[in-house]
């Protein structure tokens, strides 16, 4: 039986941990996934179960190697960002995988900014809005001063994509897409680590930066297969569009976060934009890419649960709704804001919101949901405009969870009539991007 040559990809999200096999035409031929219950760190805050995830990844890959119908020819990884794995000198984890929502001690954060020229000056230099633990480089500063005994035994600090690559290869690397992901580590003007990294003697803990097209080999017991160094998932999701499209575009990658990515916006980052969660990523080649972020996935989940509880409806009810022009116009005509947001802050965009949501003021679930989505898409529009301004973009591709939400898409179309809003035809975009990257790298290197 002739085996089908395939590319293996682990796509590690905050919730779902997925494994894919793609054929030479990058068509998905196999998929499996798992979820793991969070643990708690030493402070009682939720933390990902890194040990269980690592064990699952190795076992899943070994099982795939044994499949009679496939021949794995290369392997790569995409993972969520803002996550560091800290290890001792022999590679054993020294800390839990701290969650990026874990509170950062306010006095320590203020001290850090004071030492580095003030909050907004630092944020502008590093293209990183002030996000506490979400500025993942600051997690190392936190470790040094809040957990000195642990820090003393820390020898290496891996971004998550490169840690999972290390699990399979034993090789230590860093890459631009992770470093440039609002970490507070990179000085975008100097094109090097920010001075605080050397002042705090952090650079020695960070593995050497390698090109995103670097080819390693898996350990002998894992087949000696060509293996990538991993890539930040938002950067990976952009790659299929970059390769296919010939005209300027913006990618709105949705899920827990809505990430507006505009590779064609070259305007400088302002302090006002930073305050509205606008920043820059680094591409696989270390070039700046302007993006903005909005926490819409968690906001949507919270509000939907509130609506279901009030209207006594089962989960999934909103998915049965279709776009109705008359209902949209009805809620648009109501100038009084009726939704109190839980995570998002409309005032950050100079928009109004209700202080408290009175669900009983709505005639039914449909009106409540349309009202919420109208106010949510107003926020999404404001976030999009941060990266649309000053660029020649005429099309927006929407991928991820909201690309199937017809109400979300139609409301955006109504509010952005001059742009074409296109639901993505790249399912599992971050996994596909990681596959494209390793395929291109192995082809160029002759592996």
C-alpha positions in Angstrom: 0.0 0.0 0.0 1.5 3.3 -1.1 1.5 5.9 1.7 0.2 9.4 1.2 2.9 12.1 1.8 1.5 14.6 4.4 2.5 17.6 6.5 1.7 17.4 10.3 0.6 20.4 12.2 -0.3 21.0 15.8 -2.6 24.0 16.2 -2.7 24.9 19.9 -5.4 27.3 20.9 -6.4 28.4 24.4 -9.4 26.0 24.4 -8.9 23.4 21.6 -5.6 21.6 20.9 -5.8 20.3 17.4 -3.6 18.0 15.2 -3.9 18.0 11.4 -2.4 16.2 8.5 -2.4 18.0 5.1 -1.6 16.4 1.7 0.8 18.0 -0.8 -2.1 20.3 -2.0 -2.7 21.4 1.6 -6.0 19.7 1.8 -6.9 18.4 5.2 -6.9 14.6 5.3 -6.9 13.9 9.0 -7.8 15.8 12.2 -8.1 15.1 15.9 -8.3 17.4 18.9 -8.4 17.4 22.7 -9.2 19.8 25.5 -7.7 19.9 29.0 -9.1 21.2 32.2 -7.1 24.1 33.7 -4.9 23.6 36.7 -4.3 26.3 39.3 -0.9 28.0 39.7 0.8 28.6 43.1 -1.4 31.7 43.6 -4.6 29.9 42.9 -5.1 31.4 39.5 -6.1 29.2 36.5 -3.2 27.9 34.4 -3.0 25.6 31.4 -2.2 22.0 32.0 1.1 22.1 30.1 2.1 18.6 31.2 -1.1 16.9 29.9 -0.9 18.9 26.7 2.7 18.0 26.1 2.0 14.3 26.7 -1.0 14.4 24.3 1.1 16.0 21.6 3.9 13.4 21.8 1.5 10.5 21.9 -0.7 11.9 19.1 2.3 12.3 16.9 3.6 8.8 17.6 0.2 7.4 16.7 0.2 9.4 13.5 3.6 8.0 12.6 2.2 4.5 12.9 -0.7 5.2 10.6 -0.3 2.9 7.6 -2.0 5.2 5.1 0.2 8.3 5.7 3.9 9.2 5.5 4.6 12.3 7.6 7.3 14.3 5.8 7.4 17.5 7.9 6.0 19.0 11.1 5.2 22.5 12.4 3.3 24.3 15.1 1.0 27.3 15.6 0.0 28.3 19.1 -1.7 31.2 20.8 0.6 34.0 21.9 1.3 35.9 25.1 2.5 32.7 26.8 6.0 31.9 28.1 7.3 28.5 29.3 10.1 28.9 31.8 12.5 25.9 32.2 15.5 25.0 34.3 19.0 24.2 32.8 17.9 20.7 31.7 14.6 21.7 30.2 12.2 20.9 33.0 9.4 23.4 33.5 10.2 25.8 36.4 6.7 27.4 36.6 3.2 26.7 35.6 2.1 28.2 32.2 0.9 31.4 33.6 -2.4 32.6 32.1 -2.2 36.0 30.4 -5.3 37.1 32.5 -3.4 36.5 35.7 -3.2 39.8 37.8 0.1 41.6 37.7 1.1 43.3 41.0 0.3 47.0 40.5 3.3 48.3 42.4 5.6 46.1 40.4 4.1 47.2 37.1 4.3 50.9 38.1 8.0 50.4 39.1 8.7 48.7 35.7 7.2 51.6 33.7 9.0 54.2 35.9 12.3 52.4 35.2 11.6 52.5 31.5 10.7 56.1 30.7 7.0 56.0 31.6 4.1 53.8 30.5 3.2 55.3 27.1 6.8 56.0 26.0 7.6 52.4 26.7 4.5 51.1 25.0 5.1 53.2 21.9 8.7 52.0 21.7 7.7 48.4 22.0 4.4 48.6 20.0 2.7 47.0 23.0 -0.4 48.5 24.6 -0.3 48.3 28.4 -1.7 44.9 29.0 0.0 43.6 32.1 0.5 39.8 31.8 -0.6 40.0 28.2 2.7 41.8 27.6 4.3 38.4 28.0 7.9 39.7 28.3 6.9 41.4 31.5 6.1 37.9 32.9 9.9 37.4 33.1 10.2 40.7 35.1 7.4 39.5 37.3 9.2 36.2 37.8 12.4 37.9 38.7 11.0 40.2 41.4 7.8 38.4 42.6 9.2 34.9 42.5 12.9 35.3 43.0 13.5 31.7 44.3 11.9 30.3 41.1 13.7 32.8 38.9 17.0 31.7 40.4 16.5 28.3 38.9 15.2 29.5 35.5 17.6 29.0 32.7 15.5 29.4 29.6 12.3 31.3 28.7 10.5 30.0 25.6 7.6 31.5 23.7 4.9 28.8 23.5 5.3 28.0 19.8 9.0 27.5 20.2 8.6 25.4 23.4 6.4 22.9 21.7 9.0 22.7 18.9 11.6 22.1 21.5 9.6 19.2 22.9 10.0 17.5 19.5 13.5 18.6 18.5 15.4 19.4 21.7 16.5 22.6 19.9 16.0 26.0 21.6 14.9 28.9 19.4 12.9 32.2 19.4 11.1 33.7 16.4 10.0 37.1 15.3 6.2 36.4 15.3 6.2 35.6 19.0 8.7 38.3 20.0 6.6 40.9 18.2 3.3 39.9 19.7 2.8 42.8 22.2 5.5 41.3 24.5 7.1 44.5 25.6 10.4 42.9 24.6 11.2 44.4 21.2 12.2 48.0 20.3 10.6 48.6 16.9 12.8 51.5 16.1 16.1 49.9 17.1 15.0 46.6 15.6 16.4 44.7 18.6 15.4 43.8 22.1 14.5 46.8 24.2 17.2 48.1 26.6 15.4 46.8 29.7 16.1 43.2 28.5 19.8 43.7 28.8 19.6 45.9 31.9 17.7 43.1 33.7 20.1 40.5 32.2 17.1 38.8 30.5 18.6 38.3 27.1 20.7 35.3 28.2 17.5 33.5 29.1 16.0 34.0 25.6 16.9 31.4 23.0 18.6 32.7 19.8 16.2 34.3 17.2 15.9 32.1 14.1 14.1 32.7 10.8 10.6 31.4 10.6 11.8 29.1 7.8 14.4 27.4 9.9 14.4 23.6 9.5 15.2 21.4 12.5 14.9 17.6 12.9 12.6 15.8 15.3 14.4 13.6 17.8 15.4 10.1 16.6 12.6 8.4 18.5 10.2 10.8 16.7 11.4 10.0 13.2 14.2 12.5 12.4 11.6 14.4 10.4 12.1 18.0 9.2 10.5 20.2 11.7 9.7 24.0 12.0 10.3 26.2 15.0 6.6 27.2 15.3 4.7 30.4 14.6 2.3 32.7 16.5 -1.3 31.7 15.4 -2.4 35.2 14.2 0.7 35.5 12.1 0.1 32.0 10.7 -3.5 32.8 9.8 -2.3 35.7 7.6 0.1 33.6 5.4 -2.5 31.9 3.2 -3.9 35.3 2.2 -0.5 36.9 1.6 0.3 34.1 -0.8 -3.0 34.1 -2.6 -4.1 37.8 -2.8 -2.6 40.3 -5.3 -4.6 43.3 -4.1 -4.5 45.0 -0.6 -6.7 43.4 2.0 -7.3 43.3 5.8 -7.8 40.1 7.7 -10.2 40.1 10.6 -9.3 36.9 12.5 -12.0 36.2 15.0 -12.4 33.9 18.0 -11.7 34.8 21.7 -10.2 37.9 20.2 -11.0 39.8 17.0 -7.6 40.6 15.5 -7.7 43.2 12.6 -4.5 42.6 10.7 -3.5 45.1 7.9 -0.2 44.2 6.2 -0.6 47.3 4.0 -0.8 49.9 6.7 2.6 51.6 7.0 1.5 54.6 9.2 3.4 55.2 12.5 1.8 54.0 15.7 0.4 56.8 17.9 -0.1 56.9 21.6 -3.9 57.3 21.1 -3.9 54.1 19.0 -2.0 52.2 21.7 -4.6 53.2 24.2 -7.2 51.7 22.0 -5.4 48.3 21.8 -3.7 49.0 18.4 -0.2 47.8 18.0 2.3 46.2 15.6 3.3 42.5 15.1 6.4 41.3 13.5 6.2 39.2 10.4 8.2 36.0 9.9 10.9 38.2 8.4 10.8 40.7 11.3 8.8 43.4 9.5 6.1 45.4 11.3 2.5 44.7 10.6 -0.2 47.0 12.1 -3.0 45.3 14.0 -5.8 46.1 16.4 -7.5 43.8 18.9 -11.0 43.5 20.5 -12.0 40.9 23.1 -15.3 40.1 21.3 -15.4 36.4 21.6 -15.5 36.4 25.4 -17.9 39.4 25.4 -20.3 37.6 23.1 -20.2 34.4 25.2 -20.9 36.4 28.4 -23.9 38.3 26.9 -25.4 35.3 25.2 -25.4 33.4 28.5 -27.1 36.4 30.1 -29.8 36.4 27.4 -30.3 32.6 27.5 -30.8 32.8 31.3 -33.3 35.7 31.0 -35.3 34.3 28.1 -35.0 30.7 29.3 -33.6 29.5 26.0 -31.2 26.6 25.2 -27.6 27.0 24.1 -27.1 27.6 20.4 -30.3 29.5 19.9 -28.6 32.5 18.4 -27.1 30.3 15.6 -30.7 29.8 14.2 -31.2 33.5 13.6 -31.0 35.0 10.1 -30.4 38.6 9.2 -33.6 40.7 9.1 -33.3 44.2 7.6 -36.4 45.5 9.4 -35.2 44.3 12.9 -31.7 45.8 12.2 -33.3 49.2 11.2 -35.5 49.0 14.3 -32.6 48.6 16.8 -30.5 51.2 14.8 -33.3 53.7 15.2 -33.1 53.5 19.0 -30.5 56.1 19.9 -30.4 55.1 23.6 -27.7 52.6 24.4 -29.1 49.5 26.1 -26.2 47.1 26.6 -23.8 47.2 29.5 -20.6 45.6 28.3 -18.8 43.2 30.6 -15.2 43.0 29.1 -15.2 45.7 26.5 -15.1 49.5 27.2 -16.9 51.5 24.6 -15.7 54.8 26.2 -12.2 53.8 25.1 -13.5 54.5 21.5 -15.5 57.5 22.6 -18.7 55.4 22.3 -21.5 55.2 24.8 -23.0 52.2 26.6 -25.6 51.5 29.2 -24.6 51.3 32.9 -26.8 48.2 33.3 -28.6 45.9 30.9 -32.4 45.6 31.5 -33.2 42.4 29.6 -36.9 42.8 30.4 -37.0 46.0 28.2 -36.6 43.9 25.1 -39.7 42.4 23.4 -37.9 39.1 22.8 -34.6 37.3 22.5 -34.2 38.4 18.8 -34.5 42.1 19.6 -32.0 41.7 22.5 -29.5 39.9 20.4 -29.8 42.4 17.5 -29.3 45.3 19.9 -26.2 43.7 21.4 -24.8 42.9 18.0 -25.5 46.4 16.7 -23.5 47.9 19.6 -20.8 45.2 19.4 -20.3 45.8 15.7 -20.0 49.6 16.4 -17.0 48.7 18.6 -15.7 46.3 15.9 -15.9 49.1 13.4 -14.0 51.5 15.6 -11.3 48.8 16.1 -11.1 48.1 12.3 -10.8 51.8 11.5 -7.6 52.0 13.6 -5.8 49.9 11.0 -7.9 50.8 7.9 -7.0 54.5 8.1 -4.3 55.5 5.6 -4.2 52.3 3.7 -5.5 51.2 0.2 -7.6 48.3 1.5 -10.9 47.6 -0.2 -11.6 44.1 1.1 -11.9 42.5 4.5 -11.6 38.8 4.9 -13.3 37.4 8.1 -12.1 34.1 9.4 -12.6 32.2 12.7 -15.8 31.8 14.7 -17.6 35.0 13.6 -17.3 34.2 9.9 -20.3 32.0 10.2 -22.4 34.6 12.1 -24.6 36.1 9.4 -25.8 38.9 11.6 -22.3 40.0 12.5 -21.3 40.0 8.8 -24.3 41.8 7.5 -24.1 44.5 10.1 -20.5 45.1 9.2 -21.5 45.3 5.5 -24.1 47.9 6.4 -21.7 50.0 8.4 -18.8 49.6 5.8 -20.6 49.9 2.5 -17.4 51.0 0.7 -15.6 47.8 1.6 -16.2 44.2 0.5 -16.7 41.9 3.5 -15.8 38.3 2.6 -16.2 35.3 4.9 -12.9 33.3 4.8 -12.6 30.2 2.7 -9.5 29.1 4.6 -10.8 26.9 7.4 -8.3 26.3 10.2 -6.3 29.2 8.8 -3.5 29.2 11.5 -2.8 25.5 10.9 -2.9 26.0 7.2 -0.4 28.9 7.5 2.0 26.8 9.6 1.8 24.1 7.0 2.5 26.5 4.1 5.5 27.9 6.0 7.1 24.5 6.6 6.3 23.3 3.1 7.9 26.4 1.6 10.9 26.1 3.9 11.6 22.5 3.2 11.2 23.1 -0.6 13.7 25.9 -0.5 16.2 24.0 1.6 15.9 20.8 -0.5 14.9 18.7 2.6 
